[in-house]
Protein backbone atom coordinates (compact mmCIF):
# COMPACT_ATOMS: atom_id res chain seq x y z
CA UNK A 1 0.00 0.00 0.00
CA UNK A 2 1.23 3.49 -0.78
CA UNK A 3 2.10 5.86 2.02
CA UNK A 4 0.23 9.19 2.14
CA UNK A 5 3.43 11.04 1.18
CA UNK A 6 3.94 8.82 -1.87
CA UNK A 7 0.31 9.26 -2.90
CA UNK A 8 0.52 13.03 -2.44
CA UNK A 9 3.68 13.19 -4.52
CA UNK A 10 2.03 11.13 -7.26
CA UNK A 11 -1.07 13.36 -7.21
CA UNK A 12 1.11 16.47 -7.47
CA UNK A 13 3.11 14.96 -10.35
CA UNK A 14 -0.11 14.03 -12.19
CA UNK A 15 -1.54 17.52 -11.65
CA UNK A 16 1.63 19.21 -12.91
CA UNK A 17 1.75 16.93 -15.95
CA UNK A 18 -1.86 17.79 -16.79
CA UNK A 19 -1.20 21.52 -16.24
CA UNK A 20 1.88 21.43 -18.49
CA UNK A 21 -0.02 19.66 -21.28
CA UNK A 22 -2.86 22.16 -21.04
CA UNK A 23 -0.50 25.12 -21.05
CA UNK A 24 1.49 23.88 -24.03
CA UNK A 25 -1.55 22.89 -26.08
CA UNK A 26 -3.42 26.18 -25.56
CA UNK A 27 -0.27 28.27 -26.05
CA UNK A 28 0.55 26.58 -29.36
CA UNK A 29 -3.05 26.88 -30.54
CA UNK A 30 -3.78 30.45 -29.47
CA UNK A 31 -0.65 32.58 -29.20
CA UNK A 32 0.68 33.80 -32.53
CA UNK A 33 1.93 37.35 -31.98
CA UNK A 34 5.15 37.71 -29.99
CA UNK A 35 5.52 41.47 -30.58
CA UNK A 36 3.42 42.42 -27.54
CA UNK A 37 4.00 41.70 -23.85
CA UNK A 38 0.31 40.98 -23.23
CA UNK A 39 -2.07 38.69 -25.04
CA UNK A 40 -4.33 40.31 -27.62
CA UNK A 41 -8.08 40.21 -27.06
CA UNK A 42 -8.45 37.36 -29.58
CA UNK A 43 -5.58 35.38 -28.06
CA UNK A 44 -7.00 35.81 -24.54
CA UNK A 45 -10.43 34.68 -25.68
CA UNK A 46 -8.91 31.68 -27.49
CA UNK A 47 -6.95 30.65 -24.38
CA UNK A 48 -10.10 30.91 -22.24
CA UNK A 49 -12.11 28.72 -24.62
CA UNK A 50 -9.21 26.26 -24.97
CA UNK A 51 -8.83 25.87 -21.21
CA UNK A 52 -12.59 25.43 -20.71
CA UNK A 53 -12.77 22.75 -23.39
CA UNK A 54 -9.75 20.89 -22.05
CA UNK A 55 -11.06 20.93 -18.47
CA UNK A 56 -14.51 19.73 -19.56
CA UNK A 57 -12.94 17.01 -21.70
CA UNK A 58 -10.79 15.87 -18.80
CA UNK A 59 -13.81 15.79 -16.46
CA UNK A 60 -15.81 13.69 -18.94
CA UNK A 61 -12.85 11.35 -19.38
CA UNK A 62 -12.47 10.88 -15.62
CA UNK A 63 -16.22 10.24 -15.18
CA UNK A 64 -16.12 7.60 -17.93
CA UNK A 65 -13.06 5.99 -16.36
CA UNK A 66 -14.73 5.93 -12.92
CA UNK A 67 -17.90 4.36 -14.38
CA UNK A 68 -15.79 1.72 -16.12
CA UNK A 69 -13.84 0.96 -12.94
CA UNK A 70 -17.06 0.69 -10.91
CA UNK A 71 -18.58 -1.71 -13.45
CA UNK A 72 -15.38 -3.76 -13.47
CA UNK A 73 -15.34 -3.89 -9.66
CA UNK A 74 -19.02 -4.91 -9.51
CA UNK A 75 -18.39 -7.69 -12.04
CA UNK A 76 -15.44 -8.93 -9.95
CA UNK A 77 -17.57 -8.94 -6.79
CA UNK A 78 -20.34 -10.89 -8.57
CA UNK A 79 -17.78 -13.39 -9.87
CA UNK A 80 -16.32 -13.83 -6.38
CA UNK A 81 -19.78 -14.36 -4.85
CA UNK A 82 -20.71 -16.85 -7.59
CA UNK A 83 -17.41 -18.73 -7.17
CA UNK A 84 -17.86 -18.83 -3.40
CA UNK A 85 -21.39 -20.23 -3.79
CA UNK A 86 -20.06 -22.88 -6.19
CA UNK A 87 -17.07 -23.69 -3.96
CA UNK A 88 -14.43 -22.78 -6.51
CA UNK A 89 -11.64 -20.24 -6.90
CA UNK A 90 -12.89 -17.02 -8.50
CA UNK A 91 -11.66 -16.17 -11.99
CA UNK A 92 -10.80 -12.51 -11.43
CA UNK A 93 -7.67 -11.10 -13.13
CA UNK A 94 -5.14 -9.82 -10.59
CA UNK A 95 -6.94 -11.46 -7.67
CA UNK A 96 -4.35 -14.18 -7.07
CA UNK A 97 -1.51 -11.67 -6.70
CA UNK A 98 -3.61 -9.50 -4.39
CA UNK A 99 -4.59 -12.45 -2.21
CA UNK A 100 -1.00 -13.68 -1.96
CA UNK A 101 0.26 -10.23 -0.99
CA UNK A 102 -2.45 -9.66 1.60
CA UNK A 103 -2.35 -13.12 3.20
CA UNK A 104 1.40 -13.59 3.14
CA UNK A 105 0.96 -17.12 1.84
CA UNK A 106 2.40 -18.50 -1.33
CA UNK A 107 0.17 -19.28 -4.27
CA UNK A 108 0.93 -21.64 -7.08
CA UNK A 109 1.00 -20.19 -10.56
CA UNK A 110 0.09 -22.19 -13.61
CA UNK A 111 2.99 -22.65 -16.07
CA UNK A 112 1.06 -20.89 -18.85
CA UNK A 113 0.47 -17.73 -16.76
CA UNK A 114 2.07 -14.91 -18.76
CA UNK A 115 2.10 -12.60 -15.73
CA UNK A 116 4.25 -14.90 -13.63
CA UNK A 117 7.90 -14.01 -13.26
CA UNK A 118 10.34 -16.24 -15.03
CA UNK A 119 13.28 -18.00 -13.40
CA UNK A 120 15.84 -15.64 -11.93
CA UNK A 121 19.55 -16.17 -12.23
C-alpha positions in Angstrom: 0.0 0.0 0.0 1.2 3.5 -0.8 2.1 5.9 2.0 0.2 9.2 2.1 3.4 11.0 1.2 3.9 8.8 -1.9 0.3 9.3 -2.9 0.5 13.0 -2.4 3.7 13.2 -4.5 2.0 11.1 -7.3 -1.1 13.4 -7.2 1.1 16.5 -7.5 3.1 15.0 -10.3 -0.1 14.0 -12.2 -1.5 17.5 -11.7 1.6 19.2 -12.9 1.7 16.9 -15.9 -1.9 17.8 -16.8 -1.2 21.5 -16.2 1.9 21.4 -18.5 0.0 19.7 -21.3 -2.9 22.2 -21.0 -0.5 25.1 -21.1 1.5 23.9 -24.0 -1.6 22.9 -26.1 -3.4 26.2 -25.6 -0.3 28.3 -26.1 0.5 26.6 -29.4 -3.0 26.9 -30.5 -3.8 30.5 -29.5 -0.6 32.6 -29.2 0.7 33.8 -32.5 1.9 37.4 -32.0 5.2 37.7 -30.0 5.5 41.5 -30.6 3.4 42.4 -27.5 4.0 41.7 -23.9 0.3 41.0 -23.2 -2.1 38.7 -25.0 -4.3 40.3 -27.6 -8.1 40.2 -27.1 -8.4 37.4 -29.6 -5.6 35.4 -28.1 -7.0 35.8 -24.5 -10.4 34.7 -25.7 -8.9 31.7 -27.5 -6.9 30.7 -24.4 -10.1 30.9 -22.2 -12.1 28.7 -24.6 -9.2 26.3 -25.0 -8.8 25.9 -21.2 -12.6 25.4 -20.7 -12.8 22.8 -23.4 -9.7 20.9 -22.1 -11.1 20.9 -18.5 -14.5 19.7 -19.6 -12.9 17.0 -21.7 -10.8 15.9 -18.8 -13.8 15.8 -16.5 -15.8 13.7 -18.9 -12.8 11.4 -19.4 -12.5 10.9 -15.6 -16.2 10.2 -15.2 -16.1 7.6 -17.9 -13.1 6.0 -16.4 -14.7 5.9 -12.9 -17.9 4.4 -14.4 -15.8 1.7 -16.1 -13.8 1.0 -12.9 -17.1 0.7 -10.9 -18.6 -1.7 -13.4 -15.4 -3.8 -13.5 -15.3 -3.9 -9.7 -19.0 -4.9 -9.5 -18.4 -7.7 -12.0 -15.4 -8.9 -10.0 -17.6 -8.9 -6.8 -20.3 -10.9 -8.6 -17.8 -13.4 -9.9 -16.3 -13.8 -6.4 -19.8 -14.4 -4.9 -20.7 -16.8 -7.6 -17.4 -18.7 -7.2 -17.9 -18.8 -3.4 -21.4 -20.2 -3.8 -20.1 -22.9 -6.2 -17.1 -23.7 -4.0 -14.4 -22.8 -6.5 -11.6 -20.2 -6.9 -12.9 -17.0 -8.5 -11.7 -16.2 -12.0 -10.8 -12.5 -11.4 -7.7 -11.1 -13.1 -5.1 -9.8 -10.6 -6.9 -11.5 -7.7 -4.3 -14.2 -7.1 -1.5 -11.7 -6.7 -3.6 -9.5 -4.4 -4.6 -12.4 -2.2 -1.0 -13.7 -2.0 0.3 -10.2 -1.0 -2.5 -9.7 1.6 -2.4 -13.1 3.2 1.4 -13.6 3.1 1.0 -17.1 1.8 2.4 -18.5 -1.3 0.2 -19.3 -4.3 0.9 -21.6 -7.1 1.0 -20.2 -10.6 0.1 -22.2 -13.6 3.0 -22.7 -16.1 1.1 -20.9 -18.8 0.5 -17.7 -16.8 2.1 -14.9 -18.8 2.1 -12.6 -15.7 4.2 -14.9 -13.6 7.9 -14.0 -13.3 10.3 -16.2 -15.0 13.3 -18.0 -13.4 15.8 -15.6 -11.9 19.6 -16.2 -12.2 
